[in-house]
Amino acid sequence: MDRYDAFRAWQEAEQRRIEEAKAAESSIPDQISAQIAHLLHVQEEKDLERASLAGLQAIADEYKGRVVDCPERVKKALKNAQTKRTFGALQALKREADRAMDEQDLELLLLLINE
């Protein structure tokens, strides 16, 4: 799931960039310019969501027919995303992959603490 790690890092970086830009909206003195900036950031969020879904589908397609070493629930969500190719299937895959990554991070942290 190294490719998913890179995807997740890219998505988080883009989301942070958009959030920082949105926070800067309040410092724009001109109301019209502030509204334009807000609308731009809303559009950027929508574009990021579309790009994220496309990227996730590409990852799912890349793993089609391959043996994947991951929890069973991720395998099920991956297969579902590969066959259904729907928004809901991709959202489920993202949720399960994120959950598995978080559990893996927690296990690693616990190992480090117990050493």
C-alpha positions as protocol buffer text, in pm:
chain_id: "A"
residue {
  index: 1
  type: MET
  ca { x: 0 y: 0 z: 0 }
}
residue {
  index: 2
  type: ASP
  ca { x: 298 y: 235 z: -55 }
}
residue {
  index: 3
  type: ARG
  ca { x: 113 y: 401 z: -338 }
}
residue {
  index: 4
  type: TYR
  ca { x: -179 y: 468 z: -103 }
}
residue {
  index: 5
  type: ASP
  ca { x: 61 y: 626 z: 148 }
}
residue {
  index: 6
  type: ALA
  ca { x: 180 y: 868 z: -120 }
}
residue {
  index: 7
  type: PHE
  ca { x: -178 y: 935 z: -228 }
}
residue {
  index: 8
  type: ARG
  ca { x: -283 y: 1003 z: 131 }
}
residue {
  index: 9
  type: ALA
  ca { x: 13 y: 1238 z: 189 }
}
residue {
  index: 10
  type: TRP
  ca { x: -68 y: 1430 z: -130 }
}
residue {
  index: 11
  type: GLN
  ca { x: -434 y: 1459 z: -34 }
}
residue {
  index: 12
  type: GLU
  ca { x: -354 y: 1581 z: 317 }
}
residue {
  index: 13
  type: ALA
  ca { x: -104 y: 1839 z: 185 }
}
residue {
  index: 14
  type: GLU
  ca { x: -358 y: 1973 z: -65 }
}
residue {
  index: 15
  type: GLN
  ca { x: -626 y: 1991 z: 203 }
}
residue {
  index: 16
  type: ARG
  ca { x: -389 y: 2182 z: 435 }
}
residue {
  index: 17
  type: ARG
  ca { x: -305 y: 2423 z: 153 }
}
residue {
  index: 18
  type: ILE
  ca { x: -673 y: 2492 z: 89 }
}
residue {
  index: 19
  type: GLU
  ca { x: -748 y: 2533 z: 462 }
}
residue {
  index: 20
  type: GLU
  ca { x: -461 y: 2783 z: 498 }
}
residue {
  index: 21
  type: ALA
  ca { x: -589 y: 2979 z: 199 }
}
residue {
  index: 22
  type: LYS
  ca { x: -942 y: 2978 z: 344 }
}
residue {
  index: 23
  type: ALA
  ca { x: -808 y: 3107 z: 676 }
}
residue {
  index: 24
  type: ALA
  ca { x: -641 y: 3395 z: 492 }
}
residue {
  index: 25
  type: GLU
  ca { x: -977 y: 3501 z: 344 }
}
residue {
  index: 26
  type: SER
  ca { x: -1062 y: 3699 z: 656 }
}
residue {
  index: 27
  type: SER
  ca { x: -756 y: 3919 z: 604 }
}
residue {
  index: 28
  type: ILE
  ca { x: -875 y: 4036 z: 260 }
}
residue {
  index: 29
  type: PRO
  ca { x: -1010 y: 4387 z: 316 }
}
residue {
  index: 30
  type: ASP
  ca { x: -1220 y: 4416 z: 0 }
}
residue {
  index: 31
  type: GLN
  ca { x: -1550 y: 4229 z: 41 }
}
residue {
  index: 32
  type: ILE
  ca { x: -1583 y: 4138 z: -325 }
}
residue {
  index: 33
  type: SER
  ca { x: -1227 y: 4007 z: -341 }
}
residue {
  index: 34
  type: ALA
  ca { x: -1292 y: 3807 z: -23 }
}
residue {
  index: 35
  type: GLN
  ca { x: -1606 y: 3654 z: -178 }
}
residue {
  index: 36
  type: ILE
  ca { x: -1417 y: 3567 z: -496 }
}
residue {
  index: 37
  type: ALA
  ca { x: -1141 y: 3406 z: -287 }
}
residue {
  index: 38
  type: HIS
  ca { x: -1403 y: 3207 z: -93 }
}
residue {
  index: 39
  type: LEU
  ca { x: -1568 y: 3081 z: -411 }
}
residue {
  index: 40
  type: LEU
  ca { x: -1227 y: 2987 z: -550 }
}
residue {
  index: 41
  type: HIS
  ca { x: -1148 y: 2784 z: -239 }
}
residue {
  index: 42
  type: VAL
  ca { x: -1484 y: 2609 z: -251 }
}
residue {
  index: 43
  type: GLN
  ca { x: -1410 y: 2515 z: -613 }
}
residue {
  index: 44
  type: GLU
  ca { x: -1061 y: 2397 z: -516 }
}
residue {
  index: 45
  type: GLU
  ca { x: -1215 y: 2168 z: -252 }
}
residue {
  index: 46
  type: LYS
  ca { x: -1451 y: 2020 z: -512 }
}
residue {
  index: 47
  type: ASP
  ca { x: -1162 y: 1975 z: -756 }
}
residue {
  index: 48
  type: LEU
  ca { x: -955 y: 1806 z: -484 }
}
residue {
  index: 49
  type: GLU
  ca { x: -1243 y: 1568 z: -408 }
}
residue {
  index: 50
  type: ARG
  ca { x: -1275 y: 1475 z: -777 }
}
residue {
  index: 51
  type: ALA
  ca { x: -899 y: 1431 z: -816 }
}
residue {
  index: 52
  type: SER
  ca { x: -886 y: 1224 z: -498 }
}
residue {
  index: 53
  type: LEU
  ca { x: -1160 y: 993 z: -619 }
}
residue {
  index: 54
  type: ALA
  ca { x: -992 y: 956 z: -959 }
}
residue {
  index: 55
  type: GLY
  ca { x: -660 y: 882 z: -790 }
}
residue {
  index: 56
  type: LEU
  ca { x: -818 y: 628 z: -559 }
}
residue {
  index: 57
  type: GLN
  ca { x: -989 y: 457 z: -852 }
}
residue {
  index: 58
  type: ALA
  ca { x: -655 y: 444 z: -1035 }
}
residue {
  index: 59
  type: ILE
  ca { x: -496 y: 278 z: -732 }
}
residue {
  index: 60
  type: ALA
  ca { x: -784 y: 29 z: -709 }
}
residue {
  index: 61
  type: ASP
  ca { x: -749 y: -49 z: -1080 }
}
residue {
  index: 62
  type: GLU
  ca { x: -373 y: -92 z: -1044 }
}
residue {
  index: 63
  type: TYR
  ca { x: -424 y: -364 z: -782 }
}
residue {
  index: 64
  type: LYS
  ca { x: -687 y: -552 z: -982 }
}
residue {
  index: 65
  type: GLY
  ca { x: -597 y: -919 z: -1002 }
}
residue {
  index: 66
  type: ARG
  ca { x: -299 y: -880 z: -768 }
}
residue {
  index: 67
  type: VAL
  ca { x: -253 y: -1036 z: -427 }
}
residue {
  index: 68
  type: VAL
  ca { x: -263 y: -757 z: -170 }
}
residue {
  index: 69
  type: ASP
  ca { x: -124 y: -796 z: 181 }
}
residue {
  index: 70
  type: CYS
  ca { x: -381 y: -604 z: 384 }
}
residue {
  index: 71
  type: PRO
  ca { x: -672 y: -669 z: 622 }
}
residue {
  index: 72
  type: GLU
  ca { x: -967 y: -861 z: 482 }
}
residue {
  index: 73
  type: ARG
  ca { x: -1203 y: -562 z: 510 }
}
residue {
  index: 74
  type: VAL
  ca { x: -967 y: -357 z: 289 }
}
residue {
  index: 75
  type: LYS
  ca { x: -951 y: -639 z: 34 }
}
residue {
  index: 76
  type: LYS
  ca { x: -1331 y: -651 z: 27 }
}
residue {
  index: 77
  type: ALA
  ca { x: -1359 y: -273 z: -17 }
}
residue {
  index: 78
  type: LEU
  ca { x: -1088 y: -283 z: -287 }
}
residue {
  index: 79
  type: LYS
  ca { x: -1269 y: -553 z: -483 }
}
residue {
  index: 80
  type: ASN
  ca { x: -1595 y: -360 z: -444 }
}
residue {
  index: 81
  type: ALA
  ca { x: -1432 y: -39 z: -576 }
}
residue {
  index: 82
  type: GLN
  ca { x: -1284 y: -230 z: -870 }
}
residue {
  index: 83
  type: THR
  ca { x: -1615 y: -382 z: -974 }
}
residue {
  index: 84
  type: LYS
  ca { x: -1876 y: -118 z: -882 }
}
residue {
  index: 85
  type: ARG
  ca { x: -1669 y: 194 z: -961 }
}
residue {
  index: 86
  type: THR
  ca { x: -1909 y: 414 z: -764 }
}
residue {
  index: 87
  type: PHE
  ca { x: -1864 y: 708 z: -532 }
}
residue {
  index: 88
  type: GLY
  ca { x: -1986 y: 500 z: -238 }
}
residue {
  index: 89
  type: ALA
  ca { x: -1750 y: 213 z: -314 }
}
residue {
  index: 90
  type: LEU
  ca { x: -1454 y: 452 z: -335 }
}
residue {
  index: 91
  type: GLN
  ca { x: -1554 y: 624 z: -11 }
}
residue {
  index: 92
  type: ALA
  ca { x: -1574 y: 284 z: 161 }
}
residue {
  index: 93
  type: LEU
  ca { x: -1230 y: 192 z: 26 }
}
residue {
  index: 94
  type: LYS
  ca { x: -1083 y: 518 z: 153 }
}
residue {
  index: 95
  type: ARG
  ca { x: -1240 y: 468 z: 497 }
}
residue {
  index: 96
  type: GLU
  ca { x: -1116 y: 110 z: 529 }
}
residue {
  index: 97
  type: ALA
  ca { x: -767 y: 189 z: 397 }
}
residue {
  index: 98
  type: ASP
  ca { x: -735 y: 489 z: 630 }
}
residue {
  index: 99
  type: ARG
  ca { x: -855 y: 280 z: 924 }
}
residue {
  index: 100
  type: ALA
  ca { x: -605 y: 5 z: 844 }
}
residue {
  index: 101
  type: MET
  ca { x: -323 y: 261 z: 809 }
}
residue {
  index: 102
  type: ASP
  ca { x: -417 y: 420 z: 1143 }
}
residue {
  index: 103
  type: GLU
  ca { x: -424 y: 78 z: 1312 }
}
residue {
  index: 104
  type: GLN
  ca { x: -85 y: -5 z: 1161 }
}
residue {
  index: 105
  type: ASP
  ca { x: 56 y: 328 z: 1284 }
}
residue {
  index: 106
  type: LEU
  ca { x: -83 y: 260 z: 1632 }
}
residue {
  index: 107
  type: GLU
  ca { x: 70 y: -89 z: 1640 }
}
residue {
  index: 108
  type: LEU
  ca { x: 406 y: 54 z: 1538 }
}
residue {
  index: 109
  type: LEU
  ca { x: 382 y: 322 z: 1805 }
}
residue {
  index: 110
  type: LEU
  ca { x: 298 y: 65 z: 2071 }
}
residue {
  index: 111
  type: LEU
  ca { x: 596 y: -145 z: 1965 }
}
residue {
  index: 112
  type: LEU
  ca { x: 825 y: 156 z: 1996 }
}
residue {
  index: 113
  type: ILE
  ca { x: 683 y: 247 z: 2337 }
}
residue {
  index: 114
  type: ASN
  ca { x: 728 y: -106 z: 2470 }
}
residue {
  index: 115
  type: GLU
  ca { x: 1095 y: -129 z: 2365 }
}
